[in-house]
Amino acid sequence: MKNIKSKVAEYLQSDLIDEECEIKDDTSLFQEGLCDSLNLITLVNFLEKEFEVKIGPLDINIESLDTLNAIEGFINKKLAQ
């Protein structure tokens, strides 16, 4: 079974960004220009469906969703609730 980071990286590379761009665990998706505000909403929708979590408007912030490491921590926290 794939872990959170690999599922998210696969999704990002297949649906949101250039497949040739390497995303490391600590790559800033927003500072590097790989994601924008529209991509953020798409990413949140993917995370809700893929990991069966509810992400409210107050949960959405750049810090929680900027890197694969941050996303993994965010999803693990949501799954624990």
C-alpha positions in Angstrom: 0.0 0.0 0.0 1.3 3.4 -0.9 1.9 6.0 1.8 0.4 9.4 2.0 3.4 11.2 0.5 3.7 8.9 -2.5 0.0 9.1 -3.3 0.0 12.9 -3.1 3.2 13.2 -5.2 1.7 10.8 -7.8 -1.5 12.9 -8.0 0.4 16.2 -8.2 2.6 14.9 -11.0 -0.2 13.3 -13.0 -2.9 15.9 -12.6 -1.5 19.3 -11.5 2.1 19.9 -12.5 4.6 18.9 -15.1 5.4 15.2 -14.8 9.1 15.9 -15.3 9.3 18.1 -12.2 10.7 16.2 -9.2 8.9 16.8 -6.0 10.9 16.1 -2.9 9.4 15.7 0.6 10.4 19.3 1.5 9.8 21.0 -1.9 7.6 24.1 -1.4 4.7 23.7 -3.8 3.7 27.3 -3.6 7.1 29.1 -3.4 8.4 27.0 -6.3 5.4 28.0 -8.3 4.2 24.4 -8.7 0.8 25.1 -7.2 -1.4 28.2 -7.1 -4.7 29.0 -5.3 -6.8 27.1 -7.9 -4.6 24.1 -7.5 -5.0 24.3 -3.8 -8.7 23.8 -4.0 -8.2 20.9 -6.4 -5.6 19.4 -4.0 -8.0 19.7 -1.0 -10.7 17.9 -3.0 -8.3 15.1 -3.8 -7.2 14.8 -0.2 -10.8 14.6 1.1 -11.7 11.9 -1.4 -8.5 9.9 -1.3 -8.1 9.8 2.5 -11.7 10.1 3.5 -11.2 13.2 5.6 -13.2 16.4 5.9 -11.2 19.6 5.4 -13.1 22.7 6.5 -12.3 26.3 5.3 -10.5 27.1 8.5 -8.2 24.0 7.9 -7.0 25.3 4.6 -3.7 27.1 4.8 -0.5 27.2 2.9 1.7 25.9 5.8 -0.3 22.7 6.1 -0.4 22.0 2.4 2.9 23.4 1.1 5.2 20.3 1.2 4.7 16.6 1.0 5.9 16.4 4.6 3.4 19.0 5.7 0.6 17.3 3.8 1.4 14.0 5.4 1.4 15.5 8.9 -1.9 17.3 8.1 -3.6 14.2 6.9 -2.4 12.1 9.8 -3.7 14.7 12.2 -7.1 14.6 10.4 -7.2 10.8 10.4 -6.6 10.8 14.1 -9.6 13.0 14.9 
